[in-house]
Amino acid sequence: MGSVHALRRDTATLGEACDAFLLTLAGPEAAGTRRVYSGVMRALRAEFGDAADPAAIAPLLAMARHPEGRSCR
Protein backbone atom coordinates (compact mmCIF):
# COMPACT_ATOMS: atom_id res chain seq x y z
CA MET A 1 0.00 0.00 0.00
CA GLY A 2 1.23 3.51 -0.78
CA SER A 3 1.72 6.32 1.68
CA VAL A 4 0.42 9.86 1.74
CA HIS A 5 2.86 12.75 1.96
CA ALA A 6 1.99 16.37 2.52
CA LEU A 7 3.04 18.60 -0.33
CA ARG A 8 5.20 21.55 0.54
CA ARG A 9 3.25 24.72 -0.02
CA ASP A 10 5.19 27.96 -0.10
CA THR A 11 2.85 30.87 0.28
CA ALA A 12 3.26 34.57 0.69
CA THR A 13 1.95 36.34 3.74
CA LEU A 14 -0.76 38.96 3.43
CA GLY A 15 1.83 41.70 3.90
CA GLU A 16 4.04 40.29 1.14
CA ALA A 17 1.09 39.85 -1.20
CA CYS A 18 -0.07 43.43 -0.61
CA ASP A 19 3.41 44.82 -1.23
CA ALA A 20 3.84 42.75 -4.40
CA PHE A 21 0.47 43.87 -5.75
CA LEU A 22 1.14 47.54 -5.06
CA LEU A 23 4.47 47.26 -6.92
CA THR A 24 2.49 46.44 -10.07
CA LEU A 25 0.92 49.91 -9.82
CA ALA A 26 4.21 51.79 -10.03
CA GLY A 27 3.64 54.10 -13.00
CA PRO A 28 2.42 57.68 -12.69
CA GLU A 29 -0.72 56.76 -14.63
CA ALA A 30 -1.65 54.40 -11.80
CA ALA A 31 -1.26 56.93 -8.97
CA GLY A 32 -5.00 57.17 -8.24
CA THR A 33 -5.47 53.41 -8.40
CA ARG A 34 -2.44 52.86 -6.16
CA ARG A 35 -3.79 55.38 -3.62
CA VAL A 36 -7.18 53.65 -3.44
CA TYR A 37 -5.77 50.12 -3.26
CA SER A 38 -3.20 51.23 -0.68
CA GLY A 39 -6.07 52.19 1.61
CA VAL A 40 -7.79 48.85 1.09
CA MET A 41 -4.55 46.96 1.67
CA ARG A 42 -3.83 49.00 4.80
CA ALA A 43 -7.27 48.09 6.19
CA LEU A 44 -6.79 44.38 5.41
CA ARG A 45 -3.37 44.39 7.05
CA ALA A 46 -4.71 46.17 10.13
CA GLU A 47 -7.59 43.71 10.45
CA PHE A 48 -5.74 40.45 9.78
CA GLY A 49 -2.05 41.27 10.32
CA ASP A 50 0.87 41.11 7.93
CA ALA A 51 1.60 37.47 8.76
CA ALA A 52 -1.91 36.25 7.83
CA ASP A 53 -2.41 33.67 5.09
CA PRO A 54 -4.21 35.37 2.17
CA ALA A 55 -6.31 32.23 1.70
CA ALA A 56 -7.75 32.81 5.18
CA ILE A 57 -9.56 35.93 3.97
CA ALA A 58 -10.88 34.37 0.76
CA PRO A 59 -14.38 33.90 2.26
CA LEU A 60 -14.64 37.69 2.57
CA LEU A 61 -14.05 38.01 -1.16
CA ALA A 62 -16.85 35.57 -1.83
CA MET A 63 -19.25 37.59 0.35
CA ALA A 64 -18.39 40.76 -1.60
CA ARG A 65 -19.77 39.33 -4.84
CA HIS A 66 -23.20 38.51 -6.17
CA PRO A 67 -23.96 34.82 -6.73
CA GLU A 68 -23.24 35.33 -10.42
CA GLY A 69 -19.72 36.43 -9.56
CA ARG A 70 -20.30 40.11 -10.38
CA SER A 71 -19.09 42.90 -8.14
CA CYS A 72 -21.60 44.31 -5.63
CA ARG A 73 -21.22 47.77 -7.13
PEZIUR-V187678 format. One record per residue. SS is DSSP state (~ for helix, > for strand, _ for the rest). PHI is phi in whole degrees, 0 to 359 (* if undefined). Layout:
BEGIN
SS&PHI ; SS&PHI
END
This chain:
BEGIN
_&* ; _&283 ; _&239 ; _&256 ; _&237 ; _&290 ; _&279 ; _&287 ; _&233 ; _&271 ; _&233 ; _&275 ; >&280 ; ~&300 ; ~&300 ; ~&295 ; ~&295 ; ~&297 ; ~&299 ; ~&297 ; ~&296 ; ~&296 ; ~&295 ; _&286 ; _&251 ; _&274 ; _&286 ; ~&298 ; ~&289 ; ~&255 ; ~&302 ; ~&294 ; ~&296 ; ~&298 ; ~&297 ; ~&294 ; ~&295 ; ~&300 ; ~&295 ; ~&295 ; ~&296 ; ~&298 ; ~&294 ; ~&299 ; ~&294 ; ~&293 ; ~&287 ; ~&252 ; _&89 ; _&298 ; _&276 ; _&296 ; >&279 ; ~&305 ; ~&295 ; ~&291 ; ~&259 ; ~&305 ; ~&301 ; ~&296 ; ~&296 ; ~&295 ; ~&288 ; _&273 ; >&235 ; _&289 ; _&305 ; _&281 ; _&89 ; _&278 ; >&293 ; _&288 ; _&296
END
